[in-house]
Amino acid sequence: MSGRSKLAASRALAALASAGLIGVALAGCSPDQNPTDVPGTTPPVVTDKPLPPGAADDVDGEPTGQTAVAEIKDTSGKVVGEATFSAESESDGPVTVSVRVTDGDLPAGFHGMHIHENGVCDAGSGGAQAFTSAGGHLQVDGNTSHPSSGDLVSINILEDHTGRTVTTTDAVKLQQVFGKAIMIHEKADNFGNIPADKYPGGPKEDTLKTGDAGSRIACGVIEEKS
């Protein structure tokens, strides 16, 4: 076979192979093909900031694993936000707490936030006595020291009266917050951080218990999510 004949044959074979591949691709996209219900194998997007354990979201943005929720109301009874508690299981692992304030008139600035021992959010006549029905900060069995088991980070409310914070605690298990209350206070929590050089006697017991966060301005009963 001459060189020209060999070249022509090679081109013909290449054309046939290409046509065959195109045919396979078209067959795979035929309009009468039934959709599959087998999950794909595309790997998930990986970032350098993974969510805390128990805070993983499903495709609809809802926390996975075991969860509890609380509808947060101010002293007038108006719903101002929601808190979500999630963990990999009710009895094990840290608890991720996500609090979102979306409405209301909570003043701008940092506000102490804690889990309280009683799931009763009775505002009464308001003022300093509001939500005292929720009792003090939650202490789980075996813990009598400070910070309390129910102590959380503060939430920062913006000038538009909205705010959001996400934190993780291993001081409680998820099942230990069912039927309790989450509380937002009027002022920031100092977490008992009293400078020893100015106050050699240390913080007072009331400061250790409350963080000097002031009155209770919003409260929500924590309920297990079915």
C-alpha positions in Angstrom: 0.0 0.0 0.0 1.4 3.4 -1.0 2.0 6.2 1.6 -1.0 8.1 0.2 -3.3 5.1 0.5 -2.1 4.5 4.1 -2.9 8.1 5.0 -6.4 7.9 3.4 -7.1 4.7 5.3 -6.0 6.3 8.6 -8.3 9.2 8.1 -11.2 7.0 7.3 -10.6 5.0 10.5 -10.4 8.2 12.5 -13.7 9.4 11.0 -15.4 6.1 11.9 -14.1 6.2 15.4 -15.3 9.8 15.9 -18.7 9.0 14.5 -19.0 6.0 16.8 -18.2 8.1 19.9 -20.7 10.8 18.8 -23.3 8.1 18.4 -22.7 6.8 21.9 -22.9 10.3 23.3 -26.2 10.9 21.5 -27.6 7.6 22.6 -26.8 8.5 26.2 -28.9 11.8 25.7 -31.8 10.3 23.9 -35.1 12.0 24.7 -36.9 8.8 25.6 -34.3 7.8 28.2 -35.7 7.3 31.7 -34.2 9.4 34.5 -32.1 7.6 37.1 -32.7 7.8 40.8 -29.1 6.8 41.6 -27.3 9.6 43.4 -24.5 11.2 41.6 -20.8 11.0 42.6 -20.0 14.7 42.3 -17.9 15.5 45.4 -19.2 18.2 47.7 -17.7 21.6 47.7 -14.9 21.8 50.4 -14.1 25.1 52.1 -11.5 26.0 54.7 -14.2 26.8 57.2 -16.3 23.7 58.0 -19.4 23.9 60.1 -19.2 22.8 63.7 -20.3 19.2 64.4 -24.1 18.9 64.4 -24.5 22.1 62.3 -24.3 20.4 58.8 -27.1 21.5 56.6 -29.1 19.5 54.1 -30.0 20.6 50.6 -32.9 22.8 51.9 -30.7 24.6 54.4 -32.1 22.9 57.5 -29.8 21.5 60.2 -29.3 17.8 60.0 -29.1 15.4 62.9 -31.1 16.0 66.1 -32.6 19.5 66.6 -34.6 21.7 68.9 -36.1 25.1 68.3 -37.3 28.1 70.3 -39.5 30.9 69.2 -38.1 34.0 70.8 -40.6 36.7 72.0 -40.0 40.1 73.6 -41.8 41.3 76.8 -44.8 42.4 74.7 -45.3 38.9 73.3 -44.1 39.8 69.9 -42.0 37.2 68.0 -38.6 38.7 67.4 -36.6 35.7 66.3 -35.8 32.0 66.5 -33.1 29.8 68.0 -32.1 26.4 66.7 -30.1 23.8 68.7 -28.5 20.9 66.8 -26.3 18.0 67.5 -25.3 14.7 65.9 -27.3 12.9 68.7 -29.4 13.9 71.7 -27.0 12.4 74.2 -23.6 12.9 72.7 -21.4 15.5 71.0 -21.4 19.3 71.2 -24.5 21.4 70.6 -24.5 24.1 68.0 -26.7 27.1 68.8 -27.9 29.4 66.0 -29.9 32.5 67.0 -31.4 34.9 64.5 -33.3 38.1 65.5 -35.3 39.3 62.5 -37.8 41.7 63.9 -38.7 43.8 66.9 -37.2 46.6 68.8 -34.3 45.1 70.7 -31.7 47.9 71.2 -28.5 47.8 69.2 -25.4 46.5 70.9 -24.2 43.3 72.6 -26.7 41.4 74.7 -26.0 38.5 77.1 -27.6 35.2 76.0 -28.0 32.1 78.2 -30.0 28.9 78.5 -32.2 29.1 81.6 -33.4 26.3 83.8 -37.2 26.6 83.4 -39.0 26.5 80.0 -41.5 29.2 81.1 -41.4 32.6 79.4 -43.9 34.7 81.3 -43.2 38.4 80.8 -45.6 39.4 83.6 -45.7 43.2 83.9 -42.3 43.6 82.2 -39.4 45.5 83.6 -37.0 43.9 86.0 -39.5 41.1 86.7 -39.9 40.0 83.1 -39.3 36.4 82.4 -38.2 35.6 86.0 -40.4 32.5 85.5 -37.5 31.0 83.6 -35.3 30.8 86.7 -31.6 31.1 86.7 -28.9 29.9 84.3 -29.0 26.2 83.6 -26.7 24.0 85.6 -26.6 20.4 84.5 -26.1 17.7 87.1 -22.6 17.7 88.5 -21.8 21.3 87.6 -21.9 24.0 90.3 -19.1 26.3 89.1 -19.0 29.2 86.7 -19.4 29.7 83.9 -22.8 28.0 84.2 -23.7 25.2 81.9 -26.2 27.4 80.1 -23.8 30.3 79.5 -23.5 31.3 75.8 -21.7 34.0 73.8 -23.4 37.4 73.5 -25.4 38.3 70.5 -24.8 41.6 68.7 -27.9 43.5 67.6 -27.4 45.9 64.7 -28.9 49.3 64.2 -31.8 47.8 62.2 -32.7 45.7 65.3 -31.6 42.4 63.6 -28.8 40.1 64.5 -27.4 36.6 64.2 -24.9 34.5 66.0 -23.8 30.9 65.8 -21.9 29.2 68.6 -21.0 25.7 69.9 -21.1 24.5 73.5 -20.0 21.2 75.0 -21.3 22.2 78.5 -24.7 20.6 77.7 -26.1 17.7 75.7 -29.0 18.4 73.4 -31.4 16.4 75.5 -30.5 18.6 78.5 -31.9 21.7 76.9 -35.3 20.3 76.0 -38.0 22.1 77.9 -35.6 24.9 79.0 -35.5 28.5 77.9 -33.1 30.7 75.9 -32.9 34.3 77.2 -31.6 37.5 75.7 -30.7 40.2 78.3 -30.6 44.0 78.0 -26.8 44.4 78.4 -23.6 42.6 77.4 -22.4 39.7 79.6 -19.0 40.3 81.3 -18.6 36.6 81.9 -17.3 37.4 85.4 -14.2 38.9 83.9 -13.4 41.4 86.7 -9.8 42.8 86.6 -8.0 41.4 89.6 -5.8 44.5 89.9 -8.8 46.7 90.4 -11.0 44.3 92.4 -8.7 42.1 94.4 -11.6 40.5 96.1 -12.8 39.0 92.8 -16.2 39.2 91.2 -19.3 39.0 93.4 -21.4 35.9 93.4 -24.2 37.8 91.6 -21.8 38.8 88.8 -20.7 35.2 88.4 -24.3 34.0 88.2 -25.6 36.7 85.8 -22.6 38.3 84.1 -24.2 41.7 85.1 -26.3 41.4 81.9 -29.3 43.2 83.3 -33.0 42.6 82.7 -34.4 39.9 80.5 -35.8 41.4 77.3 -36.6 38.3 75.2 -37.2 34.6 75.9 -38.1 31.4 74.1 -39.0 27.9 75.2 -36.7 25.3 73.7 -38.8 22.4 72.2 -37.6 19.2 70.6 -38.2 19.2 66.9 -39.9 16.1 65.7 
